[in-house]
Amino acid sequence: MVKARNKHDGPVAPLWVRRPEVLHLVAYALAALVFAGQIAAVILRGSDGPTVLAVLLAGGGVALSWWRPWAGLVVTSAASFAVTAVGHDPLSVWMMAVLVLFSITLAGKQPLVGTGIVAAFFLGAFMTLGGFRGGAIVGAAALFSAIAGGATGAALRIHREHWRTLEERAESAIATREIEAVRRVTEERLRIARDLHDVIGHQVALLSLHLGAAEIGLPDDAESSRQALDSARSSARTVVVETQRILALLRLGDEISEDEALRPAPALSGLEGLIASFESIGLDVRSSIDIPAGAVEPGVGVTVYRVVQEALTNAHRHGEGAATVEVRERDGRICVTVDNRVAPSPHGTGSGSGLGLLGMRERVESSDGRLTIDRNDGRFRVHAEFRLLEAGVR
């Protein structure tokens, strides 16, 4: 079963990325603070009714933007005309409008439209009712403050979306890696089941047959030997039953047909067919196989087959050009070598999970063999050695 990934694994996003409402609250808190300052100034100065209405118009626009962003932005920006008309500096209104603009662009609204609305009202008030008071510097400040508000909100929104994309990719990569691990484990378990069925089942059946023949050939007075052979045959039958139970456990939950599960385990005799299957899918294989008949036990033959299969699979996925396969006797050992050139990264399929090589090493060591994997000068080489049957393989 694939384990659920902790969403906090890896780099943790900043608080405002995980909770963007924090920035919205900060923006409105600042706007409320500016509005409160204006109210305090109105009260302290004892301003007239039009001034109070102009300030309230700006504050009302900020409040309206919480529910109706565009309408609130228009009202807050338009308040700059009212404040300018009563003869006051519109700086505080500009600040509130820029904060509202920042908030709505952060929420995903069109930054160009919002910036255009705020800039139009700012410059309109400055050039008409304001009579260009303050000169070009004030006009430029009005324009660039609007641009800054819209651009900052949009930039932070893009940054947040980038963070979310990275997190989704990381979660997808981890899930894919775990699924691949489960698939490879399941595949290896099925291979073991087929190998057990063919190698152990066959050998135990032959053992039981020979025990039966030995029992028949015993003289009539060899009762104790007959009982011992009968007990041995019973034990052999128990091994068969237990082996079948283990096979059932190995196959449990796997959607595989009975013919596939009970297919005979591969052997050295199947290497030519294996190589031909890779050639049929476009891999150029140059092979040299020279093993004496009966030189290895069935279990080692299965391991040799699997080593060549996994190495050629990697050559097809991650290599280029021809792959060479050599299986031969050398100094009282059977040596298996698969060599291929590694494809450059831009053209290759990328590095694999490494689970196949790990499974290959475990198989070789379980057969009392030795595995060497080298990657030098742009080539990938797999070399395995096993003792021959005549040399006393266990």
DRENDO-472696 format. One record per residue (C-alpha): residue in three letters; x, y, z. Coordinates in pm, whole numbers, plus 50000, padded with zeros to 5 digits. Layout:
DRENDO-472696
Ala, X, Y, Z
...
This chain:
DRENDO-472696
Met, 50000, 50000, 50000
Val, 50130, 50345, 49912
Lys, 50175, 50558, 50221
Ala, 50027, 50902, 50227
Arg, 50287, 51173, 50199
Asn, 50317, 51431, 50470
Lys, 50241, 51758, 50300
His, 50507, 51928, 50515
Asp, 50790, 51710, 50384
Gly, 51060, 51910, 50209
Pro, 51083, 52292, 50202
Val, 50796, 52463, 50386
Ala, 50626, 52749, 50204
Pro, 50609, 53089, 50380
Leu, 50302, 53158, 50589
Trp, 50151, 53398, 50337
Val, 50182, 53134, 50063
Arg, 49999, 52874, 50274
Arg, 49750, 53132, 50403
Pro, 49717, 53420, 50152
Glu, 49433, 53571, 50354
Val, 49702, 53698, 50593
Leu, 49822, 53949, 50331
His, 49464, 54054, 50259
Leu, 49404, 54120, 50628
Val, 49730, 54316, 50654
Ala, 49635, 54531, 50353
Tyr, 49290, 54611, 50490
Ala, 49430, 54670, 50838
Leu, 49668, 54931, 50696
Ala, 49385, 55090, 50497
Ala, 49170, 55100, 50813
Leu, 49460, 55258, 51001
Val, 49493, 55531, 50737
Phe, 49117, 55588, 50744
Ala, 49121, 55613, 51124
Gly, 49401, 55869, 51099
Gln, 49196, 56078, 50859
Ile, 48893, 56063, 51088
Ala, 49109, 56172, 51378
Ala, 49247, 56461, 51171
Val, 48895, 56568, 51070
Ile, 48781, 56570, 51431
Leu, 49088, 56758, 51555
Arg, 49063, 57020, 51280
Gly, 48690, 57056, 51314
Ser, 48643, 57014, 50938
Asp, 48324, 57103, 50753
Gly, 48063, 56867, 50617
Pro, 48206, 56820, 50262
Thr, 48544, 56721, 50404
Val, 48384, 56464, 50634
Leu, 48181, 56323, 50344
Ala, 48494, 56298, 50125
Val, 48678, 56103, 50393
Leu, 48376, 55879, 50458
Leu, 48349, 55814, 50083
Ala, 48706, 55683, 50076
Gly, 48649, 55464, 50383
Gly, 48320, 55335, 50244
Gly, 48496, 55234, 49923
Val, 48751, 55032, 50121
Ala, 48472, 54853, 50310
Leu, 48276, 54791, 49989
Ser, 48579, 54634, 49821
Trp, 48576, 54349, 50078
Trp, 48256, 54218, 49914
Arg, 48260, 54393, 49573
Pro, 48627, 54438, 49475
Trp, 48583, 54634, 49153
Ala, 48308, 54860, 49285
Gly, 48502, 54929, 49603
Leu, 48817, 55010, 49408
Val, 48629, 55257, 49187
Val, 48464, 55430, 49486
Thr, 48792, 55455, 49682
Ser, 48981, 55590, 49380
Ala, 48703, 55835, 49295
Ala, 48723, 55972, 49650
Ser, 49047, 56140, 49542
Phe, 48830, 56386, 49340
Ala, 48619, 56464, 49647
Val, 48918, 56515, 49875
Thr, 49096, 56732, 49618
Ala, 48778, 56935, 49561
Val, 48757, 57035, 49930
Gly, 49119, 57148, 49915
His, 49293, 56872, 50108
Asp, 49596, 56662, 50018
Pro, 49469, 56333, 49862
Leu, 49772, 56134, 49983
Ser, 49574, 55929, 50237
Val, 49312, 55842, 49975
Trp, 49584, 55736, 49738
Met, 49725, 55504, 50005
Met, 49385, 55342, 50068
Ala, 49319, 55295, 49697
Val, 49666, 55141, 49640
Leu, 49612, 54898, 49931
Val, 49275, 54793, 49787
Leu, 49435, 54751, 49445
Phe, 49709, 54535, 49599
Ser, 49451, 54314, 49768
Ile, 49231, 54251, 49467
Thr, 49524, 54180, 49231
Leu, 49664, 53937, 49489
Ala, 49324, 53767, 49483
Gly, 49355, 53715, 49106
Lys, 49186, 54016, 48951
Gln, 49331, 54170, 48636
Pro, 49623, 54392, 48746
Leu, 49624, 54604, 48430
Val, 49256, 54693, 48463
Gly, 49290, 54775, 48833
Thr, 49604, 54980, 48782
Gly, 49435, 55171, 48499
Ile, 49134, 55257, 48717
Val, 49342, 55386, 49007
Ala, 49589, 55575, 48785
Ala, 49306, 55737, 48587
Phe, 49135, 55873, 48899
Phe, 49462, 55979, 49060
Leu, 49588, 56168, 48755
Gly, 49241, 56302, 48674
Ala, 49207, 56460, 49017
Phe, 49563, 56588, 49003
Met, 49528, 56750, 48661
Thr, 49178, 56894, 48700
Leu, 49063, 56988, 49050
Gly, 49419, 56979, 49184
Gly, 49543, 57220, 48920
Phe, 49876, 57036, 48893
Arg, 49951, 57135, 49254
Gly, 50293, 56994, 49344
Gly, 50414, 56970, 48987
Ala, 50538, 56673, 48788
Ile, 50683, 56500, 49093
Val, 50339, 56460, 49253
Gly, 50190, 56342, 48924
Ala, 50464, 56083, 48879
Ala, 50421, 55968, 49238
Ala, 50048, 55919, 49180
Leu, 50111, 55718, 48866
Phe, 50387, 55500, 49001
Ser, 50208, 55433, 49330
Ala, 49920, 55285, 49130
Ile, 50160, 55076, 48921
Ala, 50343, 54959, 49232
Gly, 50023, 54845, 49404
Gly, 49900, 54643, 49106
Ala, 50240, 54499, 49019
Thr, 50319, 54392, 49376
Gly, 49987, 54212, 49419
Ala, 50022, 54037, 49083
Ala, 50384, 53938, 49151
Leu, 50301, 53786, 49489
Arg, 50008, 53597, 49335
Ile, 50236, 53454, 49065
His, 50494, 53360, 49329
Arg, 50227, 53180, 49531
Glu, 50106, 52990, 49225
His, 50466, 52891, 49154
Trp, 50500, 52753, 49507
Arg, 50178, 52554, 49468
Thr, 50300, 52414, 49136
Leu, 50627, 52302, 49294
Glu, 50442, 52136, 49583
Glu, 50208, 51952, 49344
Arg, 50503, 51833, 49137
Ala, 50683, 51711, 49449
Glu, 50374, 51525, 49570
Ser, 50326, 51372, 49225
Ala, 50692, 51266, 49205
Ile, 50682, 51101, 49547
Ala, 50353, 50925, 49471
Thr, 50491, 50801, 49138
Arg, 50810, 50678, 49303
Glu, 50615, 50487, 49568
Ile, 50381, 50337, 49309
Glu, 50681, 50228, 49103
Ala, 50836, 50069, 49412
Val, 50516, 49876, 49481
Arg, 50498, 49767, 49117
Arg, 50857, 49643, 49116
Val, 50809, 49457, 49444
Thr, 50494, 49293, 49308
Glu, 50671, 49201, 48986
Glu, 50963, 49047, 49174
Arg, 50726, 48857, 49401
Leu, 50557, 48701, 49100
Arg, 50894, 48608, 48953
Ile, 50988, 48437, 49278
Ala, 50657, 48250, 49275
Arg, 50718, 48120, 48924
Asp, 51076, 48025, 49010
Leu, 50967, 47838, 49322
His, 50700, 47654, 49129
Asp, 50938, 47542, 48858
Val, 51262, 47477, 49048
Ile, 51159, 47362, 49395
Gly, 50836, 47193, 49290
His, 51006, 47000, 49015
Gln, 51300, 46891, 49231
Val, 51076, 46778, 49520
Ala, 50858, 46582, 49280
Leu, 51168, 46403, 49145
Leu, 51283, 46337, 49500
Ser, 50950, 46176, 49587
Leu, 50967, 45966, 49269
His, 51316, 45838, 49349
Leu, 51217, 45761, 49707
Gly, 50927, 45556, 49579
Ala, 51154, 45365, 49341
Ala, 51400, 45299, 49625
Glu, 51120, 45169, 49846
Ile, 51002, 44927, 49580
Gly, 51355, 44790, 49540
Leu, 51402, 44712, 49909
Pro, 51414, 44345, 50024
Asp, 51121, 44215, 50226
Asp, 51313, 44211, 50556
Ala, 51418, 44580, 50535
Glu, 51116, 44707, 50723
Ser, 51300, 44984, 50907
Ser, 51441, 45120, 50581
Arg, 51097, 45103, 50424
Gln, 50952, 45306, 50710
Ala, 51230, 45563, 50679
Leu, 51166, 45602, 50305
Asp, 50792, 45628, 50363
Ser, 50856, 45902, 50619
Ala, 51082, 46082, 50371
Arg, 50811, 46066, 50104
Ser, 50562, 46206, 50353
Ser, 50799, 46492, 50428
Ala, 50839, 46557, 50056
Arg, 50461, 46578, 50018
Thr, 50452, 46823, 50311
Val, 50715, 47038, 50136
Val, 50499, 47043, 49821
Val, 50191, 47148, 50019
Glu, 50381, 47422, 50204
Thr, 50537, 47543, 49881
Gln, 50193, 47574, 49723
Arg, 50076, 47772, 50028
Ile, 50371, 48008, 49996
Leu, 50303, 48053, 49626
Ala, 49942, 48140, 49702
Leu, 50057, 48405, 49950
Leu, 50303, 48549, 49701
Arg, 50032, 48581, 49436
Leu, 49767, 48709, 49675
Gly, 49602, 49024, 49551
Asp, 49782, 49029, 49216
Glu, 49572, 49042, 48905
Ile, 49743, 48774, 48706
Ser, 49610, 48480, 48511
Glu, 49676, 48125, 48626
Asp, 49870, 48052, 48306
Glu, 50098, 48349, 48372
Ala, 50153, 48257, 48736
Leu, 50233, 47893, 48660
Arg, 50449, 47963, 48357
Pro, 50779, 47771, 48386
Ala, 51069, 47963, 48533
Pro, 51322, 48087, 48279
Ala, 51657, 47914, 48236
Leu, 51982, 47941, 48041
Ser, 51814, 47774, 47746
Gly, 51585, 48076, 47717
Leu, 51859, 48336, 47679
Glu, 51850, 48329, 47299
Gly, 51475, 48390, 47302
Leu, 51517, 48669, 47558
Ile, 51776, 48844, 47342
Ala, 51556, 48801, 47036
Ser, 51267, 48968, 47219
Phe, 51480, 49277, 47286
Glu, 51601, 49284, 46927
Ser, 51239, 49280, 46813
Ile, 51174, 49609, 46996
Gly, 51475, 49780, 46837
Leu, 51769, 49710, 47069
Asp, 52089, 49610, 46891
Val, 52229, 49315, 47092
Arg, 52561, 49143, 47020
Ser, 52565, 48820, 47215
Ser, 52817, 48546, 47288
Ile, 52679, 48252, 47488
Asp, 52887, 47943, 47552
Ile, 52786, 47737, 47856
Pro, 52834, 47359, 47886
Ala, 52509, 47165, 47916
Gly, 52415, 47100, 48278
Ala, 52692, 47326, 48405
Val, 52469, 47517, 48649
Glu, 52186, 47421, 48877
Pro, 51834, 47543, 48787
Gly, 51829, 47818, 49052
Val, 52150, 47973, 48919
Gly, 52017, 47945, 48564
Val, 51712, 48148, 48665
Thr, 51934, 48415, 48822
Val, 52154, 48437, 48510
Tyr, 51843, 48483, 48298
Arg, 51710, 48757, 48527
Val, 52044, 48941, 48534
Val, 52056, 48953, 48154
Gln, 51689, 49054, 48139
Glu, 51727, 49345, 48381
Ala, 52054, 49463, 48225
Leu, 51905, 49465, 47874
Thr, 51597, 49644, 48004
Asn, 51820, 49920, 48141
Ala, 52019, 49928, 47816
His, 51698, 49976, 47618
Arg, 51566, 50249, 47848
His, 51878, 50445, 47932
Gly, 52140, 50345, 47674
Glu, 52218, 50401, 47311
Gly, 52385, 50199, 47041
Ala, 52456, 49828, 47068
Ala, 52453, 49627, 47390
Thr, 52691, 49334, 47427
Val, 52596, 49019, 47619
Glu, 52856, 48758, 47710
Val, 52776, 48441, 47906
Arg, 53056, 48187, 47925
Glu, 53263, 47961, 48148
Arg, 53587, 48108, 48275
Asp, 53825, 47968, 48538
Gly, 53571, 47731, 48682
Arg, 53297, 47995, 48704
Ile, 53011, 48111, 48488
Cys, 53059, 48478, 48400
Val, 52780, 48705, 48278
Thr, 52864, 49047, 48133
Val, 52626, 49302, 47979
Asp, 52778, 49628, 47853
Asn, 52623, 49929, 47677
Arg, 52688, 50298, 47615
Val, 52485, 50539, 47832
Ala, 52268, 50786, 47642
Pro, 52335, 51158, 47708
Ser, 52085, 51310, 47950
Pro, 51901, 51533, 47698
His, 51828, 51233, 47476
Gly, 51799, 50959, 47738
Thr, 51498, 50869, 47947
Gly, 51665, 50980, 48268
Ser, 51790, 50774, 48556
Gly, 51564, 50507, 48699
Ser, 51466, 50438, 49059
Gly, 51751, 50189, 49116
Leu, 51510, 49923, 49238
Gly, 51588, 49694, 48946
Leu, 51961, 49698, 49023
Leu, 51889, 49638, 49391
Gly, 51672, 49338, 49307
Met, 51942, 49210, 49070
Arg, 52205, 49227, 49343
Glu, 51983, 49045, 49591
Arg, 51916, 48768, 49340
Val, 52284, 48720, 49261
Glu, 52385, 48710, 49626
Ser, 52106, 48464, 49707
Ser, 52261, 48231, 49446
Asp, 52604, 48263, 49612
Gly, 52725, 48483, 49328
Arg, 52903, 48816, 49301
Leu, 52772, 49121, 49115
Thr, 52974, 49420, 48996
Ile, 52814, 49731, 48842
Asp, 53041, 49992, 48680
Arg, 52969, 50320, 48505
Asn, 53284, 50466, 48354
Asp, 53367, 50662, 48038
Gly, 53004, 50685, 47938
Arg, 52946, 50308, 47951
Phe, 52737, 50096, 48187
Arg, 52862, 49747, 48268
Val, 52697, 49468, 48467
His, 52914, 49168, 48556
Ala, 52804, 48864, 48759
Glu, 52992, 48546, 48848
Phe, 52864, 48212, 48976
Arg, 53032, 47883, 49059
Leu, 52971, 47597, 48820
Leu, 52784, 47288, 48932
Glu, 53096, 47078, 48898
Ala, 53277, 47315, 49132
Gly, 53030, 47246, 49410
Val, 52766, 47511, 49394
Arg, 52553, 47507, 49703
